[in-house]
């Protein structure tokens, strides 16, 4: 895709998604990893290690508990559905936004970060037993790019990890953390 800014034609790359450009993805990730201290637990704020492995999204994030008249809650592992009433996301986003999140999910093309995030040490995917490491999904943007949802997991050792889905809003030239949903801990 070509982007024209100030009369200069620039090619937009789409390494991770066929819908969202790498520039938009890394723009958010670099802001988040350098500036967002409100959404993290205090003792983790100085953590600088990030895995190159991209966290996968799960189809359960986008499928309602009820499809027609059938309760499919047994297919919804770990409380993953993002748009359930208790999360508050069901009223924040229109059906068009929910569909757009799903379109981005099915358009994800890669499972490894090829470029580092500013100020963070990127750890190879092959080594196992990492502790104090952050893992991030490809961020999903609302249709108007005002909101982004990202899945984050932090590993702190053997059978020690936590994860949740984080919602951010772009407001007056910067992102700000709004809330987290569907937390889990091991």
N, C-alpha and C positions, 0 to 999 in steps of 0.2 A: 504494500500500500504506500502511496506517496502522500506526503504532508507538505503543504505549501505554507510557509511562514515568512512574512516580510519579503515576499518575492523569491525566496530561496526554496528550491524543491529538495526535500529530505525523504529518504526511504525509511519507513517504519518497519521494524522487525517484529516478528511474532514467533518467538522461540517457544513460549510456554502456553500460549492460547492463540487460537485463530481469531478471537474477537477483541481482546485487550492487548495493546502494544506492550512490548518489553519496557519501554520508557515509562509508561503509566504504572506497571507492576513494580519496577525498581524504584520509581519515585516514591511510591507509598512505603515499600519495604525499608528504604534508606531513612525516610522520616521516622518510621516506627521504631527501628532498631537504635536510632540515635536520640530520639526525643520523647518517646512515650514511656513515662515512668509511672503514670497513674494506674495503668491496667495490670501491673506486675506486683508480686509480693516484694516487700522492701529488700530482703536479703538477696534477691536475684538481680537487682538493678545494675550491678557492676559486671554481670555475666556477659562475656564477649564471644563465647563460642557458639557457632551455628553449624548445623549439619548441612552438607550439600544435598542430602536426600530431601526431596519435597514431600511433605505430608499429603497423602491422598485424601480427597473428599470422598464421602460415601453417598451413594444414591439415596440412602435413608434420610439424608439431610433435606431432601427435596420432595419426598413422597409423603402425603398426608396420612395420618393414622387411619383415617376412614377413606376408603376408595369406594364411592357409591354407597352401598349399604353394608359393606363388609369391613369389620374391624381387623386391621392388619398390624395391631400393636406388637404382636409376637415377632414381626419382621423388622421392628424398629429397635435395633440393638443399642445399648448404652445411652438411651434417651437422646438420640442424635437429631431428631426432626427439628429443624430450625424455626419453623413458623407455627409452632403450637401456641395456644392462647396464653399459657403461663409465661412464655418468654417475652411477650410484648411485641415481638417482631411481626406477628400476624396482622396487627393494625398499622404498623409503621410502613409496610411495603404494599404496593398494589399488586394485583395478580400479574401485571405486565413486568414488574420488577422481579417477582418470584420466578417467572418464566425466563427472564434474562439471566438470573443467577444460574438456573438450570442449564441454559444454553452455554454459559461459560464453563460450567462443570463438564459437560460432554465435549467441549472443545479443547480441554487441556491436553497438551501434546507431549509433555516431558515430565520426568520424575527426578531430575537432578538440576540444581542451580548451577549454571555455567559461569556466572559472574558473581563475585563476592558482594556482600552488603557493606557499605562504608563503616569502617571502624570495627569490623567483626572478623574473627578468625574463622575461616571455613574449614570444617573437618571432613575428610573423605568418607564416602558412604560405606566402604568395605570394612573398616575397622568396627568392631562391635563394642562392647563394654565402655562406652563413653559416659562420663558423669558430668553434671553441670553443663548440659548442652541444650540449646533451643532448636526446635524443629518448626518449620512454618509451611503452611499450605500456600498454593497460589491464591492471592487475594481475589475475591469476587466483588465486582463493582455494581452498584445500582445503575439503572438505565441512564440516569442523568449524571452519573459519576459523583453524586453528592455523598453517598454512603459506600463503605467497603466492609466486608465481612472476611475475617481470616481465622483459620484454625491454628492454634499454637499448642505445642506440647513441650514441657520442660522435663528432662530426665535428671534425676539426682542420685542415681545409683541403682543397684540391683533391686527390683521390685519397688522402686521409688520414682514416681512420675506423677505429673498432673497435666491436665489439658482442658481447654475450653474454647469456645467460639467468641471472638471479640468483634464488636461493632464500633466503627469510627464514622465520624461525619466531617466533611470538608466545610470549614466555616471561616470566612474572612482570611483567605490565603493560607490556611493551615489546617491540618487534620486535628481532631480532638477525639479522645476516647469517650464513648457514650455508655457502653455496658458490655458485660460478658454473659453468656448463656451456656447452659448444658455442661456444667463442670463435672469432671471426674478426677479421682485420685487413686493411685495404687500404692 
